[in-house]
Amino acid sequence: MQVRNNKNFSFAIMALVLIAASFTFGSSYAAASTSVGISMHVISSPTNSSVNGIPLLLTDVWNYVNVTIQPNPTEGVSLIAFYGNTVPSNRTPLNYYEWAYSESNNSWYDPIYGNYVNVSLSSVHGNEYSFVSGMYDKADVGTWTLEIFNGSNFIDQLEFDVSQPAIGLVVSAPAFDVVVEPFTNNAVNSSEFGELEMTKNSGSIPETVTFNFGASNSFISATLNNLTVQPGETVYHSITVYARNWSPQIINFSGTVTAEFTDQIQGQNYAQYVPDVQFPVNGAIYVGHEGYAIYALSNVTVQFRSSATAAYGEMDIIDIYLSGNGPVTVNVSSSALKVLFVSGGNENYTSSVSFVLSKGTETEVKIGFEPVEDRTTGWITAVVSIPGSPVSKSFVTKVSVTGIPGSAGHGGVASQDANFSSLMLSTTALVSALLAVILIRRTHGRAHIAQKGKKIPTRDTNARGRRDSVNRSERIKPRKNWER
């Protein structure tokens, strides 16, 4: 009986030992378990890069590799990356890399090649190890293996993808046309004329888009210049022209728009893989009045409208602007139109005017005319010549005439026939109205029904189109966007 009790006691002791041992082993295993997370992205991109759900690293450019390890390693962190799933025997920048973090001096380094860690951008915050690394531009593309160590102790293994970067740029609107008023010092933006340049990043890495118009065109600047554009992102740029009290003229300019990636790995003793992409940009600054063509004639610049509209029976005016230095004469003739006067430079004549131009100013010549036929086309020809010189040039304005004959009298005086016709129309309308009232009253009397009158909607006479007194057909229009 006593022995049995001893045996029971012994079994009890052994059970307690086994239970304690199981707790001990379980605690040791839990402490040894480690959680690892990893993400990668190009340093100028705000979002992580991945392919089919695994992190992506691009060659030849700096990438952030963010590794989170819990619990924190106590002996420093080392990472080994190799192409495929087996460590190669012949290790080169094509297939093998090592990156390490030293606890003693709190810095990252490349123990194999010495060139593929950017120490100044790498850091450690708590259990997150963020270092900037890269690979040779012709490193093997595809799936790589990354092994993570705490000192010399293996922690975890995972996969990431390696690809080569590509820069691409799509542009539209190859030319800018901007109108600037003569003899002013204001700033004019091309967006006022619908002039915009589209740039789209069609590559796989962030790009810096830069416009350059050269030192000789320092009066031109582009909006959103030197902007970092993410892959797939589209940006619209305009230009601003800072006028410098220019006389009427056409200033042609040219420049370039360039897409480049600046965060490349340097010092690799080979030509960089990622090239710049560049396209030409050009345009013209029209220093003159909007809607007017500009023509240089010797020492005289002429601004004129190639088309205009006028109403039959009404006097209208078109004008031309002259600038330059010295005497000038303007002779005016017409077709299907009657020229009433020509004035300019404080002179006023029927068909011709002469005056002297002063440098730094412009003179407006007004040509008063009246259409002699309705619904037709007329022309006004202004011949600008320089006295004592064979230099002369004809400038023609096409005038589209609208209106109905007799819709307006000359000077507000109508003819007797028109008065008689108006009287007859008024009398007919009055008789018709009286008959309508009698019929309505008789109808209501028969029905013996008192009804309230219904309001009849009237036409909105203001809805009719009005003639635009300013010809817009000569406005410099934005051209259609195109891509190349």
HUCOR-V162359 format. One record per pair of residues at least 4 apart in sequence whose ideal C-beta (glycine too) atoms are under 7 Angstrom apart, sorted by the first residue. I is the first residue (numbers start at 1). J is the second residue. Records with the same first field share a line. If there is no record, write none. Layout:
# HUCOR-V162359
I=J + J
This chain:
# HUCOR-V162359
1=5
2=6
3=7
4=8
5=9
6=10
7=11
8=12
9=13
10=14
11=15
12=16
13=17
14=18
15=19
16=20
17=21
18=22
19=23
20=24
21=25
22=26
23=27
24=28
25=29
26=30
27=31
28=32
29=33
34=69 + 70 + 71 + 155 + 156
35=70
36=67 + 68 + 69 + 148 + 155 + 156
37=68
38=55 + 66 + 67 + 158
39=48 + 55 + 66
40=48 + 49 + 55 + 56 + 57 + 63 + 64 + 65 + 160
41=45 + 47 + 48 + 49 + 63 + 64
42=49 + 58 + 61 + 63 + 205 + 206
43=62 + 63 + 64 + 121 + 132 + 263
44=206 + 228 + 263
45=206 + 230
49=55 + 56
50=54 + 55 + 56
51=56 + 161
54=159 + 160 + 161
55=160
56=160 + 161 + 163
57=63 + 135 + 160 + 162
58=63 + 163 + 164 + 165 + 205
59=135 + 136 + 137 + 139 + 162 + 164 + 165
60=134 + 137 + 165 + 264 + 265 + 272 + 273 + 274
61=134 + 165 + 205 + 261 + 263 + 264 + 265 + 274
62=118 + 132 + 134 + 263 + 265
63=132 + 133 + 134
64=130 + 132
65=131 + 133
66=128 + 130
67=129 + 148
68=127 + 128
69=73 + 127 + 129 + 155
70=127
72=127
73=77 + 150
74=150
75=150 + 151
76=100 + 101 + 102 + 103 + 151
77=100 + 101 + 129 + 148 + 150
78=98 + 100 + 149
79=98 + 99 + 146 + 148
80=98 + 147
81=97 + 144 + 146
82=87 + 88 + 95 + 96 + 144 + 145
83=88 + 95 + 140 + 142 + 144
84=145
85=145
88=95 + 96
91=95 + 96
92=96
93=113 + 135 + 136 + 139
94=136 + 138 + 139 + 140
95=140
97=112 + 116 + 135
98=111 + 112
99=108 + 110 + 117 + 131 + 133
100=108 + 109 + 111
101=108 + 124 + 129 + 131
102=107 + 109
107=119
108=117 + 119 + 122 + 131
109=117
110=114 + 115 + 116 + 117
115=267 + 268
116=133 + 134 + 135 + 265
117=122 + 131 + 132 + 133
118=122 + 132
121=132
122=130 + 131 + 132
123=130
124=129
134=265
135=139 + 162
136=268
137=164 + 273
139=162
140=162
141=162 + 163 + 164
142=162
143=159 + 161
144=159 + 160 + 162
145=157 + 159
146=158 + 160
147=154 + 157
148=155 + 156
149=153 + 154 + 155
150=155
164=273
165=204 + 205 + 274
166=203 + 204
167=203 + 205 + 207 + 259 + 261 + 274 + 275 + 277
168=201 + 202 + 203 + 277
169=199 + 201 + 202 + 207 + 259 + 277 + 279
170=200 + 202 + 483
171=197 + 198 + 199 + 257 + 279 + 484
172=197 + 198 + 481 + 482 + 483
173=195 + 196 + 197 + 198 + 481
175=282 + 283
176=190 + 195 + 239 + 283
177=193 + 195 + 283 + 284 + 286 + 476
178=188 + 190 + 193 + 195 + 241 + 283 + 285 + 286
179=193 + 286 + 288 + 290 + 476
180=184 + 188 + 241 + 243 + 246 + 285 + 287
182=246 + 247 + 248 + 287 + 288 + 323 + 362
183=245 + 247 + 360
184=243 + 245
185=243 + 244 + 245
186=243
187=240 + 242
188=192 + 241 + 243
189=238 + 240
190=195 + 238 + 239
191=195 + 196 + 238
193=476 + 478
194=478
195=238 + 478
196=236 + 237 + 238
197=237 + 281
198=234 + 236 + 481
199=209 + 229 + 235 + 237 + 257
200=234
201=207 + 229 + 230 + 231 + 232 + 233
203=207 + 231
204=231
205=231 + 261
206=228 + 229 + 230 + 231
207=229 + 259 + 260 + 261
208=226 + 228 + 260 + 262
209=227 + 229 + 235 + 257 + 259
210=225 + 226 + 258
211=222 + 225 + 237 + 255 + 257 + 281
212=255 + 256
213=217 + 220 + 253 + 255
214=255
217=253 + 255
219=241 + 242 + 244
220=239 + 241 + 253
221=225 + 239 + 240
222=237 + 239
223=237 + 238
224=235 + 237
227=235
229=233 + 235
241=285
246=287
247=287 + 301 + 323
248=287 + 288 + 294 + 301 + 303 + 323 + 362
249=287 + 294 + 301
250=284 + 286 + 294
251=284 + 285 + 287
252=284
253=282 + 283 + 285
254=280 + 281 + 282
255=281
256=278 + 279 + 280 + 281
257=279 + 281
258=276 + 277 + 278
259=276 + 277
260=276
261=274
264=272 + 274
286=294 + 476
288=292 + 294 + 303
289=303 + 321
290=475
291=305 + 471 + 472 + 474 + 475
292=303 + 304 + 305 + 321 + 474
293=303 + 304 + 306 + 474
294=301 + 303
295=302 + 393
296=301
297=302 + 384 + 391 + 393
298=386 + 391
299=324 + 325 + 326
300=322 + 324 + 328 + 357 + 384 + 386
301=323 + 324
302=320 + 322 + 384 + 395
303=320 + 321
304=320 + 382 + 395 + 397
305=318 + 397 + 471 + 474
306=397 + 398 + 474
307=397 + 398 + 471 + 473 + 474
308=318 + 397 + 399 + 471
309=400 + 402 + 467 + 471
310=316 + 371 + 399 + 401
311=402 + 403 + 467
312=371 + 374 + 401 + 402 + 403 + 405
313=403 + 407 + 408
314=408
315=340 + 368 + 370
316=369
317=366 + 367 + 368
318=367 + 380 + 397
319=364 + 365 + 366 + 367
320=365 + 382 + 395
321=362 + 364
322=328 + 357 + 362 + 363 + 365
323=357 + 361 + 362
324=357
325=357 + 359
326=356 + 357 + 386
327=354 + 356 + 386 + 387
328=355 + 357 + 384 + 386
329=352 + 354 + 385 + 387
330=342 + 344 + 352 + 353 + 365 + 382 + 384
331=351 + 352 + 383
332=339 + 342 + 351 + 352 + 367 + 380 + 382
333=351 + 381
334=338 + 339 + 369 + 378 + 379 + 380
335=378 + 379
336=372 + 373 + 376 + 377 + 378
337=369 + 370 + 371 + 372 + 378 + 380 + 399
338=369 + 370 + 372
339=350 + 351 + 367 + 369
340=368 + 369 + 370
341=348 + 350 + 368
342=349 + 350 + 351 + 352 + 353 + 365 + 367
343=347 + 348 + 353 + 366
344=353 + 355 + 363 + 364 + 365 + 366
345=353 + 355 + 363
347=353 + 354 + 355
349=353
353=365
355=363
357=363
367=380 + 382
369=380
371=378 + 401
373=401
374=401 + 403 + 404 + 405
375=401 + 402
376=401
377=398 + 399 + 400 + 401
378=399 + 401
379=396 + 397 + 398 + 399
380=397 + 399
381=394 + 396
382=395
383=392 + 394
384=392 + 393 + 395
385=391 + 392
386=391
402=467
403=407
406=418
409=413 + 414
414=418 + 419
416=420
417=421
418=422
419=423
420=424
421=425
422=426
423=427
424=428
425=429
426=430
427=431
428=432
429=433
430=434
431=435
432=436
433=437
434=438
435=439
436=440
437=441
438=442
439=443
440=444
441=445
442=446
443=447
468=472
